[in-house]
Amino acid sequence: MSVGTPIERIWPAPVTGPLTDPQLTALYGRASRPHLRVNFVASADGAVTLDGYSAGLSGEPDKRVFGMLRMLCDGLLVAAGTLRHEGYRAVRLDAGRRAWRRERGLAEYPTLVVVSGSLDLDPAQACFADAPVRPLVLTRDDAEPPAGLTEVVDLVRCGPDRVDLTAGLAELRRRGLDQVLCEGGPHLFGALTAADLVDELCLTVAPLLAGAGPGRITAGAASAPRQLPLRHVLAADGVLMLRYARDADEPADPPSAGAAPAA
């Protein structure tokens, strides 16, 4: 999977030739109503990590879509454990993607939103200390922040004994963060599914077998199954990029090259 690997749409209707950034942007798009999108990468046998990290499963095509999904969202939702383990840095976008957002009346950068019941967070971590937009942390009503944390984040208290994700998402929308992108981890995805809050799943399937050991993209207590129809399938050098969404509010067919500004 070299740099510049072409991405093609193979379902529902094939698109001739590699997709441009404007075409990819149109395929994923922004919903016309409040929307929670989840993005994960997994191996062909369902592993969520390789050697303990998700990066080993990701290649250039997946990273291209990963960056585009960040451009499209208002809020970037992540669990504290994933934030620490994956070493999140400040959420930044390049000049072209910032321009795309400005042209549509959006803030230049999405807001990082961290879910942490314990507030076991390091205010010196770059995702907080170097953030271009002040992050939010969804936490319990009585959680005590470590020294310096409230200097770099705003706390959103939503639950007496655990983080109430329904209340937290409602507060994000009250603050204008209607389009939320969740990047994990598995326990957060499982909790969002259990609360019936997931509108869309973008899943990249890497062409490798990780073997036994790693967990799935979802974890936690069992919950009721949810129907999530497949909306499109993209392919790039053996990698599949699947988009599932539970409503029909999906983007139109991608425009021809050059019909929209580059993302």
C-alpha positions in Angstrom: 0.0 0.0 0.0 2.2 2.8 -1.3 1.6 6.5 -1.1 -1.0 7.5 -3.7 -2.7 4.1 -3.8 -5.9 4.6 -5.8 -9.2 4.1 -4.1 -12.2 2.9 -6.2 -15.9 2.4 -5.4 -17.0 -1.1 -6.2 -20.5 -1.1 -4.7 -23.3 -0.2 -5.1 -22.4 1.2 -8.5 -18.7 1.1 -9.6 -17.1 4.5 -10.3 -14.7 4.4 -13.2 -11.2 5.3 -12.2 -9.6 6.4 -8.8 -11.7 8.6 -6.6 -10.5 12.1 -6.0 -10.6 13.8 -2.7 -13.8 15.7 -3.6 -15.4 12.5 -4.7 -14.5 10.8 -1.4 -15.8 13.8 0.5 -19.1 13.6 -1.3 -19.4 9.8 -0.6 -19.0 10.3 3.1 -20.4 13.8 3.5 -22.1 15.4 6.5 -25.6 14.3 7.5 -28.5 16.8 7.4 -29.3 16.0 11.1 -27.3 15.2 14.2 -25.2 12.2 13.5 -22.8 9.9 15.3 -20.3 8.1 13.0 -17.8 5.5 14.3 -14.6 4.7 12.5 -12.5 1.6 13.0 -9.9 -0.6 11.3 -9.7 -4.3 11.7 -7.9 -7.3 10.3 -9.7 -9.8 8.0 -10.1 -12.1 11.0 -11.6 -9.4 13.2 -8.6 -8.1 15.3 -8.7 -4.5 16.4 -5.0 -4.3 16.9 -1.7 -5.7 15.6 1.1 -5.9 18.2 -1.1 -4.0 20.6 -1.8 -0.9 18.4 -4.3 -0.1 15.6 -1.6 1.6 13.5 -0.3 -1.8 12.3 -3.6 -2.4 10.5 -3.7 0.9 8.8 -2.2 1.9 5.4 -2.2 4.9 3.2 -5.8 4.5 1.8 -7.2 4.1 5.3 -5.2 7.1 6.6 -6.6 9.2 3.7 -10.2 8.4 4.6 -9.3 8.8 8.4 -8.2 12.3 7.8 -11.2 13.1 5.6 -13.6 11.9 8.3 -11.9 14.2 10.8 -12.4 17.1 8.3 -16.1 16.3 8.1 -16.9 16.2 11.9 -17.7 18.9 14.5 -16.5 16.8 17.4 -14.0 14.0 17.6 -15.0 11.5 20.4 -12.5 9.2 22.0 -12.2 7.1 25.2 -9.5 8.1 27.7 -7.8 4.7 27.5 -7.5 4.9 23.7 -6.2 8.5 24.0 -3.5 7.4 26.3 -2.6 4.1 24.7 -2.5 5.4 21.1 -0.6 8.6 22.2 -3.1 11.1 20.7 -1.6 14.4 19.6 -3.4 17.7 19.0 -6.2 17.4 16.4 -5.0 19.5 13.5 -5.9 19.7 9.8 -3.9 20.9 6.8 -4.5 24.2 5.1 -6.7 22.6 2.3 -9.0 20.9 4.8 -9.3 24.0 7.0 -10.3 26.0 3.9 -12.9 23.4 3.1 -14.4 23.9 6.6 -14.3 27.7 6.5 -16.1 27.7 3.1 -19.0 25.9 4.8 -19.1 28.0 7.9 -17.5 25.4 10.2 -14.8 26.0 12.7 -11.3 25.4 11.3 -10.7 22.4 13.6 -13.0 19.8 15.1 -13.3 19.8 18.9 -11.6 16.8 20.7 -14.1 15.2 23.2 -12.7 12.7 25.6 -14.8 10.2 27.7 -13.2 9.7 31.1 -15.1 8.6 34.2 -12.0 8.8 36.5 -10.3 11.9 34.9 -7.0 10.0 34.8 -5.7 12.3 32.2 -2.4 14.1 31.8 -2.8 17.8 31.0 0.6 17.9 29.5 -0.3 15.4 26.8 -0.1 17.1 23.4 -3.8 16.5 22.6 -4.6 18.9 25.4 -1.6 21.2 25.8 -1.2 21.9 22.1 -4.9 21.7 21.1 -6.0 24.4 18.6 -9.5 24.2 20.1 -10.1 23.8 23.8 -11.1 20.1 24.3 -14.1 18.8 26.2 -14.1 15.9 28.7 -17.3 14.0 29.5 -17.0 12.7 33.0 -18.9 11.8 36.2 -20.5 14.4 38.4 -18.1 13.8 41.3 -14.8 13.0 39.5 -11.9 15.0 40.7 -9.6 16.5 38.0 -5.8 16.3 38.4 -3.9 19.5 38.9 -3.8 21.6 35.7 -6.4 19.7 33.8 -9.1 22.4 33.9 -6.6 24.9 32.6 -6.6 23.1 29.3 -10.0 21.4 29.0 -13.6 22.1 29.8 -15.3 19.4 31.9 -18.8 18.2 31.0 -20.3 16.4 34.0 -23.0 13.9 32.9 -23.8 11.1 35.4 -23.6 10.4 39.1 -21.7 7.0 39.0 -20.8 6.6 35.3 -20.6 8.8 32.2 -24.1 9.0 30.7 -23.3 9.0 27.0 -26.9 9.9 26.0 -26.7 13.0 28.2 -23.2 13.7 27.0 -24.1 13.5 23.4 -27.1 15.8 24.0 -24.8 18.4 25.6 -22.4 18.2 22.6 -25.3 18.9 20.3 -26.4 21.8 22.5 -23.0 23.3 22.0 -23.3 22.9 18.2 -21.3 19.7 17.8 -23.9 17.9 15.7 -21.6 15.7 13.5 -19.6 13.5 15.9 -16.9 11.1 14.9 -15.9 8.4 17.4 -12.5 6.7 17.0 -12.9 4.2 19.9 -11.9 2.3 21.7 -13.9 -0.9 21.7 -15.6 -0.4 25.1 -16.8 3.1 24.1 -18.1 1.7 20.9 -19.9 -1.1 22.8 -21.5 1.4 25.2 -22.6 3.6 22.4 -24.2 0.6 20.7 -25.9 -0.4 23.9 -27.4 3.1 24.2 -28.5 2.9 20.6 -26.5 6.1 19.7 -24.6 4.8 16.7 -25.8 6.1 13.3 -23.0 4.9 11.2 -19.9 2.7 11.1 -17.0 3.2 8.8 -14.9 0.0 8.9 -11.6 -0.6 7.1 -10.8 -4.3 6.6 -7.0 -4.9 6.3 -6.0 -7.9 4.1 -4.2 -9.9 6.8 -4.8 -12.4 9.5 -3.8 -11.2 13.0 -4.4 -14.6 14.7 -5.7 -15.2 18.1 -5.3 -12.7 20.9 -6.5 -9.2 20.0 -10.0 -8.2 20.8 -12.8 -7.1 18.5 -13.7 -3.5 17.6 -16.5 -3.6 20.2 -16.4 -4.8 23.8 -18.4 -4.6 27.0 -21.7 -6.0 28.2 -24.0 -7.7 25.6 -26.7 -5.6 24.0 -29.5 -6.0 21.5 -28.5 -6.4 17.8 -28.9 -3.3 15.7 -29.6 -3.2 11.9 -27.0 -1.2 10.0 -27.4 -1.4 6.2 -24.4 -1.4 4.0 -24.2 1.9 2.0 -20.9 1.6 0.0 -17.8 -0.5 -0.5 -14.5 1.1 -1.5 -11.4 -0.9 -2.4 -7.7 0.0 -2.5 -4.9 -2.6 -3.0 -6.8 -5.3 -1.2 -8.1 -3.1 1.5 -11.9 -2.8 1.9 -13.5 0.4 3.2 -17.1 -0.3 4.2 -19.7 2.3 5.2 -22.8 1.2 7.1 -25.5 3.7 8.1 -28.9 3.0 9.6 -30.9 5.7 7.7 -31.3 6.8 4.1 -29.8 10.2 4.7 -26.6 9.4 2.7 -24.6 11.5 0.3 -25.4 11.5 -3.4 -23.1 9.9 -6.0 -19.7 11.4 -6.1 -19.2 14.4 -8.5 -16.8 14.2 -11.4 -13.2 15.2 -10.7 -12.8 18.9 -10.1 -16.5 19.5 -9.3 -15.7 20.4 -5.7 -12.7 21.9 -3.9 -10.0 19.4 -2.9 -10.3 18.2 0.7 
